[in-house]
Amino acid sequence: MDHYSSDPTSLLAKNRRMGVRIPACSAGTRMHRSLVPTPTPEETPIERSINKTGQDAQYAAKQLLSWKFFLKYFVALLMGYDRTRKTNLTRRKKMGFDLYSLGNHKTENGEYFRNNVWWWRRLADFVCTHTGVVEEKDKPEWQSNGGHEVSEEQAMQIAKQLKALIKDGTVSKAIKEVEDEMAKAEENNKFVERCHEMLREKVEKETGKENLAPADYPKEDHDTWDWIQSKYSYGSSYPFTMENVERFIEFCEQSNGFRIC
């Protein structure tokens, strides 16, 4: 019988020369637990390869988790917040809309009316959709600065219909819907901004450059920026209020017709 089989200390020595490691937890005596040295310095080539591969995998996982996981997580959340009511709003780069009387306006309030682009889109959409005065072929002109003319008769009818829509609660209902949409859009956009921030931090870390414009991002990151930005909701930028509707009613009544410029 081989004496290594009955002598724990000799058995340990033999195993170490053969490159075999016995975990301390499997040893049957306290001597084994005290004699088994830290194995790292005597790792076999195979063990070193396995450990290195494991370390590389852990490092790669950390790198991915540091931004991709959270980026996708936030984007997934914002997808849920992005389901806002669709509107006919457009995003043309106009500063605003100026409405001028066709002449012989009754009062100063009928001479001129102005809304910036953010306020006018909602108001014009509401007038075109709910008053029944604007013909289908003319509706695009209400979202253009092309000088479309609205006759005195049409202006008076618009004012009359808007007053009726205030009275029956249609305007108030539309205002509430807009307020709800704006709140959802603002919440959605917080996630969009957070995703942009995370992407920016990732780009700065990888390029070593700060304050890079998205246009200067590496192509893959620029494409990611575009995709995130596509989730931005512009519904938060277009208000609709009773005060603005009432001002427009007064202008329509006093203008003797108007031109949209």
Steps between C-alpha positions, in 0.01 A plus 500: 500500500630845403591685819377830346145364534513487880721800581306825457810719496679285243185482290479878492865525390443249221193679375679834493786351290243360257320830471188380685328734748286372786258760634533550874130450549526141371785398728413272789729647767595836645856432382382516138326830558812646658753357254330585167676820387355787297485345152547812287883490469491131396216522246542276202506655150147379443379657824667828416330499161161426652538769766617758248205420273265538794652834597473627143138394484424676829670817379309493172175442685565797727574719201176400333296536815648843568300660222324264257282331759385823658466671164272227372317493832421868490411490133263212568333708768472808287340292223207459735481870571519591132151380417345845499205618294597572141430851375525685172786708634784571263854610579574760239770744599282813526529752779127574509179593321383858446135564420412839349160655444389529136417861580228703672547308825249605765741539795871490574464138613377413152803646323762242587529160669817304555591155634844345497527169320445299819169667588358533150524133401249386762265793445498462122449123525205551733336761274544283190378182671208622712340815356394357163580835338835428334475303174717192467708652219581804717608315815870474399503879452426546869838340575684715247630858493384539141252786549179293483194726528198434721193703410299709745211253479732206576667688786161577659390137461824378661443732797139383532593130487785541750263666747258206462786255551598679820142487622449128435831407665686389186776756549547407866517132408764572235701705750494210749613255232787730404606541862501121548698453178753763604548335840563160337731656244704674769535173692601320183756766416667466839589143404619615159732755660629240745581263212680780318701570815601136536603483136703820536684359802576183306635695199715726721648198675582320177630800303661694784329815370248714685209713377481325164197594290292198392603571140861428605422167671640181345255372239350223712448737792359769271248249366408413859454871577267539200296200613465635853405844371227345284325412827480866604139621524429850373156491658647678802576809291153589368266659759128565461320733741161664544659845511657458156171373352312800641758746364464342157119521518523874566744548212271310260199710601684833468732437203260521204683193361872428521810373330727225644868593452 
